[in-house]
Amino acid sequence: MLNSNRIPKHEDALKINVWNTILQLSKERGVEPKAIVAAIEESLQVAASRIYTKNEDVRIAFKPERGDLRVYCLKTVVEAPSDPGREIGPAEAQRLKADAVVGDTIEIDLPSDTLGRIAAQAAKHVLVQKVRDAESEKIYGTFAARVGEIIAGTYRRIENGALVLDVNNLDIILPPWEMIPGETFDRGSQVRAVITQVRKGMKGQETQILVSRSSPDFLGRLLQTEIPEIASGIIEIKDIVRQPGERSKVAVSSRERDVDPIGACIGPKGSRILAISKELGGEKIDVILWSANPGAYARSALSPARIERVVPVDTSDKSLEAIVSRDQLSLAIGKKGINVKLASKLTGWKIAIRELG
């Protein structure tokens, strides 16, 4: 049976004044006190296992609110001990506990001075890491659910070509390949981007939050923010393709017959779409009407060019020709072929531009 001494006796406990520190860390890092206490207990257990190496069953009794730390091991009373780490003879046991008999399990206090010194060092290192791990876990739990949201941060510095944004004292990373080509920011300026990834930190590493300004998702979220009909679901964004910093195409449709999806997105005198274009550094945004008909969809997708007609070439290969007048040819193709490339990507059809003749 188990006969445990009532613990801790005041003289057996090592006094550790850490409770105020625990409360301060909890407040500063937003980590629950119990998580910090668990980290200290684990660090003490690790330290104890390094000191007592005879297979002892070492236990930790930690009462930080009282400042008490007691380290002890459990040993079973047996007639002929063969495991000195976990067994003890009757005579030796009775010197520690007068009524101990064979079969009892007794608690034996371990020297706290040596353990206290070593444990304090181990606790410091492990505690710092555990607090970081708990903080990282909390950050991951918060931001993993926010992937796809726009976030605003203050530009603080550059690391390996990436912009580091400060969001409530957290470092948010805007990688160089997620920036809009050619745009620059002054330190201290506010930068908006969409959360694309939240990478859970491995042990000892921080959670990493990555954002983008060049992804179609960023444009989609900006449209939701600026255009109430999209936010409410009256207008649906069917697809978005981008050549960041140069041109985007947004295919939309309306769930209500009397709502013009293109007009609503452009806004009075182009105010809505111009505000979004400004956020994207002047990127041109073509809002087009989505259609299930490939020819009609391709005609719209080649906006702002006027298309005379669309001719299917090979439906199995999903290819077609767009016939345009001479004055619309360069507009249909676009600078560096961007317009026709984006239209092809948007519709999913290979589009060849042919001059009317």
Buried (B, 14 or more C-beta within 10 A) or exposed (E): EEBEBEBBEEEBBBEBEBBEBBBEBBEEBEBEBEBBBBBBBBBBBBBBEEBBEEEBEBBBBBBBEEBBBBBBBBBBBBEEBEEEBBBBBBEBBBEBBEEBEEEBBBBBBBEBEEBBEBBBEBBEEBBEBBBBBBBBBBBBEBBBEEBEEBBEBBBBEEEEEBBBBBBEEBBBBBBEEBBBEEBEBEEEEEBBBBBBBBBBBEEEEBBBBBBBBBBBBBBBBBBBBBBEBBEEEBBBBBBBBBBBBBBBBBBBEBEEEEEBBBEBBBBEEEEBBBBBBEBBBEBBBBBBBBBEEBBBBBBBBBBEBEBBEBEEEEEEEBBBBBBBBEEBBEBBBBEEEBBBBBBBBBBEBBBEBEEEE
